[in-house]
Amino acid sequence: MECQEILKILSDYVDGELSENRCAEIRKHMEECSRCRKFAETFRESLELARKLERKQAPQSVCESVLRAFREARAGKGN
């Protein structure tokens, strides 16, 4: 398995969404590749920190602006 493949599926790996065989391939690669291993560790740590952040509701005006922009883009007016 190559580093680029690891990067593409790292999120699924960390979330436990891959087969055991695929996970074994990734673990084997990480045993040999310190860059991917370090990247995976940093990715996991970042996710843990993000999960600890307080969630806040955006102001209604922001929600309305975002929805309006999506609708306009969908209608072809976002150009």
LOPAGU-989093 format. One record per residue: residue in one letter; x negated, y negated, z of N, C-alpha, C in turn. Coordinates in nm, 2 decimals. Atoms other than C-alpha are relative to their C-alpha. Example, Ala and Ser with C-alpha at 12.3 -4.5 7.8 and 13.67 -1.06 7.14 Angstrom:
2
site r: a | neast: -0.09 | nnorth: 0.12 | nup: 0.00 | caeast: -1.23 | canorth: 0.45 | caup: 0.78 | ceast: -0.09 | cnorth: -0.12 | cup: 0.00
site r: s | neast: 0.09 | nnorth: 0.11 | nup: 0.00 | caeast: -1.37 | canorth: 0.11 | caup: 0.71 | ceast: 0.08 | cnorth: -0.11 | cup: 0.08
//
This chain:
79
site r: m | neast: -0.09 | nnorth: 0.12 | nup: 0.00 | caeast: 0.00 | canorth: 0.00 | caup: 0.00 | ceast: -0.09 | cnorth: -0.12 | cup: 0.00
site r: e | neast: 0.08 | nnorth: 0.13 | nup: 0.01 | caeast: -0.13 | canorth: -0.35 | caup: -0.09 | ceast: 0.06 | cnorth: -0.10 | cup: 0.09
site r: c | neast: -0.04 | nnorth: 0.11 | nup: -0.09 | caeast: -0.12 | canorth: -0.66 | caup: 0.12 | ceast: 0.13 | cnorth: -0.07 | cup: -0.05
site r: q | neast: -0.11 | nnorth: 0.07 | nup: 0.06 | caeast: 0.13 | canorth: -0.83 | caup: -0.12 | ceast: 0.13 | cnorth: 0.08 | cup: 0.03
site r: e | neast: -0.11 | nnorth: -0.08 | nup: -0.03 | caeast: 0.37 | canorth: -0.54 | caup: -0.07 | ceast: 0.04 | cnorth: -0.02 | cup: 0.15
site r: i | neast: -0.03 | nnorth: 0.02 | nup: -0.14 | caeast: 0.34 | canorth: -0.58 | caup: 0.31 | ceast: 0.07 | cnorth: -0.13 | cup: 0.02
site r: l | neast: -0.06 | nnorth: 0.13 | nup: -0.02 | caeast: 0.42 | canorth: -0.95 | caup: 0.29 | ceast: 0.15 | cnorth: 0.00 | cup: -0.04
site r: k | neast: -0.13 | nnorth: 0.00 | nup: 0.05 | caeast: 0.73 | canorth: -0.88 | caup: 0.09 | ceast: 0.10 | cnorth: 0.07 | cup: 0.09
site r: i | neast: -0.09 | nnorth: -0.08 | nup: -0.08 | caeast: 0.88 | canorth: -0.63 | caup: 0.34 | ceast: -0.02 | cnorth: -0.02 | cup: 0.15
site r: l | neast: 0.04 | nnorth: 0.01 | nup: -0.14 | caeast: 0.73 | canorth: -0.75 | caup: 0.67 | ceast: 0.13 | cnorth: -0.03 | cup: 0.08
site r: s | neast: -0.12 | nnorth: 0.03 | nup: -0.08 | caeast: 1.06 | canorth: -0.90 | caup: 0.79 | ceast: 0.09 | cnorth: 0.12 | cup: 0.02
site r: d | neast: -0.08 | nnorth: -0.13 | nup: -0.01 | caeast: 1.25 | canorth: -0.57 | caup: 0.72 | ceast: -0.07 | cnorth: 0.09 | cup: 0.10
site r: y | neast: 0.08 | nnorth: -0.09 | nup: -0.09 | caeast: 0.97 | canorth: -0.38 | caup: 0.90 | ceast: 0.01 | cnorth: -0.05 | cup: 0.15
site r: v | neast: -0.01 | nnorth: 0.06 | nup: -0.14 | caeast: 0.98 | canorth: -0.61 | caup: 1.21 | ceast: 0.14 | cnorth: 0.02 | cup: 0.05
site r: d | neast: -0.14 | nnorth: -0.02 | nup: -0.05 | caeast: 1.36 | canorth: -0.58 | caup: 1.22 | ceast: 0.04 | cnorth: 0.14 | cup: 0.01
site r: g | neast: -0.03 | nnorth: -0.14 | nup: -0.01 | caeast: 1.34 | canorth: -0.20 | caup: 1.20 | ceast: 0.10 | cnorth: 0.05 | cup: -0.10
site r: e | neast: -0.09 | nnorth: -0.04 | nup: 0.11 | caeast: 1.53 | canorth: -0.18 | caup: 0.87 | ceast: -0.06 | cnorth: 0.09 | cup: -0.10
site r: l | neast: 0.06 | nnorth: -0.09 | nup: 0.10 | caeast: 1.29 | canorth: 0.05 | caup: 0.69 | ceast: 0.00 | cnorth: 0.14 | cup: 0.04
site r: s | neast: 0.00 | nnorth: -0.14 | nup: -0.03 | caeast: 1.27 | canorth: 0.42 | caup: 0.67 | ceast: -0.13 | cnorth: 0.03 | cup: 0.08
site r: e | neast: 0.12 | nnorth: -0.04 | nup: -0.08 | caeast: 1.02 | canorth: 0.60 | caup: 0.90 | ceast: -0.12 | cnorth: 0.02 | cup: -0.09
site r: n | neast: 0.11 | nnorth: -0.02 | nup: 0.09 | caeast: 0.81 | canorth: 0.70 | caup: 0.60 | ceast: -0.06 | cnorth: -0.13 | cup: -0.04
site r: r | neast: 0.05 | nnorth: 0.13 | nup: 0.05 | caeast: 0.78 | canorth: 0.34 | caup: 0.48 | ceast: -0.07 | cnorth: -0.07 | cup: 0.12
site r: c | neast: 0.07 | nnorth: 0.06 | nup: -0.12 | caeast: 0.70 | canorth: 0.22 | caup: 0.84 | ceast: -0.14 | cnorth: 0.07 | cup: 0.02
site r: a | neast: 0.13 | nnorth: -0.07 | nup: -0.02 | caeast: 0.43 | canorth: 0.49 | caup: 0.86 | ceast: -0.11 | cnorth: -0.06 | cup: -0.10
site r: e | neast: 0.09 | nnorth: 0.06 | nup: 0.10 | caeast: 0.28 | canorth: 0.35 | caup: 0.53 | ceast: -0.05 | cnorth: -0.14 | cup: 0.05
site r: i | neast: 0.04 | nnorth: 0.13 | nup: -0.04 | caeast: 0.28 | canorth: 0.00 | caup: 0.67 | ceast: -0.10 | cnorth: 0.01 | cup: 0.12
site r: r | neast: 0.09 | nnorth: -0.02 | nup: -0.11 | caeast: 0.12 | canorth: 0.11 | caup: 1.00 | ceast: -0.13 | cnorth: 0.04 | cup: -0.04
site r: k | neast: 0.13 | nnorth: -0.05 | nup: 0.05 | caeast: -0.15 | canorth: 0.30 | caup: 0.82 | ceast: -0.08 | cnorth: -0.12 | cup: -0.07
site r: h | neast: 0.06 | nnorth: 0.11 | nup: 0.06 | caeast: -0.22 | canorth: -0.01 | caup: 0.61 | ceast: -0.06 | cnorth: -0.10 | cup: 0.10
site r: m | neast: 0.04 | nnorth: 0.09 | nup: -0.11 | caeast: -0.24 | canorth: -0.23 | caup: 0.92 | ceast: -0.11 | cnorth: 0.05 | cup: 0.08
site r: e | neast: 0.12 | nnorth: -0.05 | nup: -0.08 | caeast: -0.48 | canorth: 0.00 | caup: 1.09 | ceast: -0.13 | cnorth: -0.03 | cup: -0.08
site r: e | neast: 0.12 | nnorth: 0.03 | nup: 0.08 | caeast: -0.72 | canorth: -0.07 | caup: 0.80 | ceast: -0.02 | cnorth: -0.15 | cup: -0.04
site r: c | neast: 0.00 | nnorth: 0.14 | nup: 0.05 | caeast: -0.63 | canorth: -0.43 | caup: 0.73 | ceast: 0.03 | cnorth: -0.10 | cup: 0.11
site r: s | neast: -0.02 | nnorth: 0.09 | nup: -0.12 | caeast: -0.69 | canorth: -0.68 | caup: 1.01 | ceast: 0.08 | cnorth: -0.13 | cup: -0.04
site r: r | neast: -0.08 | nnorth: 0.12 | nup: 0.04 | caeast: -0.54 | canorth: -0.97 | caup: 0.80 | ceast: 0.15 | cnorth: 0.03 | cup: 0.01
site r: c | neast: -0.14 | nnorth: -0.03 | nup: 0.00 | caeast: -0.21 | canorth: -0.80 | caup: 0.76 | ceast: 0.05 | cnorth: 0.03 | cup: 0.15
site r: r | neast: -0.03 | nnorth: -0.03 | nup: -0.14 | caeast: -0.22 | canorth: -0.68 | caup: 1.12 | ceast: 0.02 | cnorth: -0.13 | cup: 0.08
site r: k | neast: -0.01 | nnorth: 0.13 | nup: -0.07 | caeast: -0.28 | canorth: -1.03 | caup: 1.25 | ceast: 0.12 | cnorth: -0.08 | cup: -0.05
site r: f | neast: -0.11 | nnorth: 0.07 | nup: 0.05 | caeast: -0.02 | canorth: -1.18 | caup: 1.02 | ceast: 0.13 | cnorth: 0.06 | cup: 0.06
site r: a | neast: -0.12 | nnorth: -0.06 | nup: -0.06 | caeast: 0.24 | canorth: -0.93 | caup: 1.15 | ceast: 0.02 | cnorth: -0.03 | cup: 0.15
site r: e | neast: 0.00 | nnorth: 0.04 | nup: -0.14 | caeast: 0.15 | canorth: -1.01 | caup: 1.51 | ceast: 0.05 | cnorth: -0.14 | cup: 0.02
site r: t | neast: -0.04 | nnorth: 0.14 | nup: -0.01 | caeast: 0.19 | canorth: -1.38 | caup: 1.45 | ceast: 0.14 | cnorth: -0.02 | cup: -0.04
site r: f | neast: -0.14 | nnorth: 0.00 | nup: 0.05 | caeast: 0.52 | canorth: -1.32 | caup: 1.26 | ceast: 0.09 | cnorth: 0.04 | cup: 0.12
site r: r | neast: -0.09 | nnorth: -0.05 | nup: -0.11 | caeast: 0.66 | canorth: -1.12 | caup: 1.56 | ceast: 0.00 | cnorth: -0.11 | cup: 0.11
site r: e | neast: 0.01 | nnorth: 0.10 | nup: -0.11 | caeast: 0.54 | canorth: -1.39 | caup: 1.81 | ceast: 0.09 | cnorth: -0.12 | cup: -0.04
site r: s | neast: -0.08 | nnorth: 0.11 | nup: 0.05 | caeast: 0.70 | canorth: -1.66 | caup: 1.60 | ceast: 0.15 | cnorth: 0.03 | cup: 0.01
site r: l | neast: -0.14 | nnorth: -0.04 | nup: -0.01 | caeast: 1.03 | canorth: -1.47 | caup: 1.59 | ceast: 0.05 | cnorth: 0.00 | cup: 0.14
site r: e | neast: -0.04 | nnorth: 0.00 | nup: -0.15 | caeast: 1.03 | canorth: -1.42 | caup: 1.97 | ceast: 0.01 | cnorth: -0.15 | cup: 0.05
site r: l | neast: -0.02 | nnorth: 0.14 | nup: -0.04 | caeast: 0.97 | canorth: -1.79 | caup: 2.02 | ceast: 0.12 | cnorth: -0.07 | cup: -0.06
site r: a | neast: -0.12 | nnorth: 0.06 | nup: 0.07 | caeast: 1.24 | canorth: -1.89 | caup: 1.77 | ceast: 0.13 | cnorth: 0.05 | cup: 0.07
site r: r | neast: -0.12 | nnorth: -0.05 | nup: -0.07 | caeast: 1.49 | canorth: -1.66 | caup: 1.96 | ceast: 0.02 | cnorth: -0.06 | cup: 0.13
site r: k | neast: -0.01 | nnorth: 0.06 | nup: -0.13 | caeast: 1.42 | canorth: -1.84 | caup: 2.28 | ceast: 0.04 | cnorth: -0.15 | cup: -0.01
site r: l | neast: -0.04 | nnorth: 0.14 | nup: 0.01 | caeast: 1.50 | canorth: -2.18 | caup: 2.14 | ceast: 0.15 | cnorth: -0.02 | cup: 0.03
site r: e | neast: -0.14 | nnorth: 0.03 | nup: -0.03 | caeast: 1.82 | canorth: -2.35 | caup: 2.25 | ceast: 0.07 | cnorth: -0.03 | cup: -0.13
site r: r | neast: -0.08 | nnorth: 0.03 | nup: 0.12 | caeast: 2.09 | canorth: -2.35 | caup: 1.98 | ceast: 0.09 | cnorth: -0.12 | cup: 0.03
site r: k | neast: -0.08 | nnorth: 0.12 | nup: -0.01 | caeast: 2.26 | canorth: -2.67 | caup: 1.92 | ceast: 0.09 | cnorth: -0.01 | cup: -0.13
site r: q | neast: -0.09 | nnorth: 0.02 | nup: 0.11 | caeast: 2.56 | canorth: -2.76 | caup: 1.70 | ceast: -0.04 | cnorth: -0.13 | cup: -0.07
site r: a | neast: 0.02 | nnorth: 0.12 | nup: 0.08 | caeast: 2.49 | canorth: -3.01 | caup: 1.42 | ceast: 0.12 | cnorth: -0.09 | cup: 0.01
site r: p | neast: -0.11 | nnorth: 0.09 | nup: 0.00 | caeast: 2.70 | canorth: -3.32 | caup: 1.43 | ceast: 0.09 | cnorth: 0.03 | cup: -0.12
site r: q | neast: -0.10 | nnorth: -0.03 | nup: 0.10 | caeast: 3.02 | canorth: -3.29 | caup: 1.23 | ceast: -0.03 | cnorth: -0.07 | cup: -0.13
site r: s | neast: 0.04 | nnorth: 0.08 | nup: 0.12 | caeast: 2.90 | canorth: -3.56 | caup: 0.98 | ceast: -0.10 | cnorth: 0.08 | cup: -0.08
site r: v | neast: 0.10 | nnorth: -0.07 | nup: 0.06 | caeast: 2.60 | canorth: -3.35 | caup: 0.90 | ceast: 0.06 | cnorth: 0.13 | cup: -0.07
site r: c | neast: -0.06 | nnorth: -0.12 | nup: 0.06 | caeast: 2.80 | canorth: -3.03 | caup: 0.84 | ceast: 0.09 | cnorth: -0.04 | cup: -0.12
site r: e | neast: -0.08 | nnorth: 0.04 | nup: 0.12 | caeast: 3.04 | canorth: -3.22 | caup: 0.61 | ceast: -0.09 | cnorth: -0.04 | cup: -0.11
site r: s | neast: 0.09 | nnorth: 0.04 | nup: 0.11 | caeast: 2.75 | canorth: -3.37 | caup: 0.41 | ceast: -0.06 | cnorth: 0.12 | cup: -0.07
site r: v | neast: 0.06 | nnorth: -0.12 | nup: 0.06 | caeast: 2.59 | canorth: -3.03 | caup: 0.36 | ceast: 0.10 | cnorth: 0.08 | cup: -0.08
site r: l | neast: -0.11 | nnorth: -0.07 | nup: 0.08 | caeast: 2.92 | canorth: -2.87 | caup: 0.26 | ceast: 0.03 | cnorth: -0.07 | cup: -0.13
site r: r | neast: -0.03 | nnorth: 0.08 | nup: 0.12 | caeast: 2.99 | canorth: -3.15 | caup: 0.02 | ceast: -0.11 | cnorth: 0.02 | cup: -0.11
site r: a | neast: 0.11 | nnorth: -0.01 | nup: 0.10 | caeast: 2.64 | canorth: -3.12 | caup: -0.14 | ceast: 0.00 | cnorth: 0.14 | cup: -0.06
site r: f | neast: -0.01 | nnorth: -0.13 | nup: 0.06 | caeast: 2.69 | canorth: -2.74 | caup: -0.18 | ceast: 0.11 | cnorth: 0.01 | cup: -0.10
site r: r | neast: -0.12 | nnorth: 0.00 | nup: 0.09 | caeast: 3.03 | canorth: -2.79 | caup: -0.34 | ceast: -0.04 | cnorth: -0.08 | cup: -0.13
site r: e | neast: 0.04 | nnorth: 0.08 | nup: 0.12 | caeast: 2.89 | canorth: -3.06 | caup: -0.58 | ceast: -0.10 | cnorth: 0.08 | cup: -0.08
site r: a | neast: 0.10 | nnorth: -0.08 | nup: 0.07 | caeast: 2.59 | canorth: -2.84 | caup: -0.67 | ceast: 0.07 | cnorth: 0.12 | cup: -0.07
site r: r | neast: -0.08 | nnorth: -0.11 | nup: 0.06 | caeast: 2.83 | canorth: -2.55 | caup: -0.74 | ceast: 0.08 | cnorth: -0.04 | cup: -0.12
site r: a | neast: -0.08 | nnorth: 0.06 | nup: 0.11 | caeast: 3.04 | canorth: -2.77 | caup: -0.96 | ceast: -0.08 | cnorth: -0.06 | cup: -0.11
site r: g | neast: 0.09 | nnorth: 0.05 | nup: 0.10 | caeast: 2.74 | canorth: -2.88 | caup: -1.15 | ceast: -0.03 | cnorth: -0.15 | cup: 0.01
site r: k | neast: 0.01 | nnorth: 0.14 | nup: -0.02 | caeast: 2.73 | canorth: -3.23 | caup: -1.01 | ceast: -0.13 | cnorth: -0.03 | cup: 0.08
site r: g | neast: 0.12 | nnorth: 0.02 | nup: -0.08 | caeast: 2.40 | canorth: -3.18 | caup: -0.82 | ceast: -0.12 | cnorth: -0.04 | cup: -0.08
site r: n | neast: 0.12 | nnorth: 0.04 | nup: 0.08 | caeast: 2.18 | canorth: -3.29 | caup: -1.11 | ceast: -0.04 | cnorth: -0.14 | cup: 0.01
//
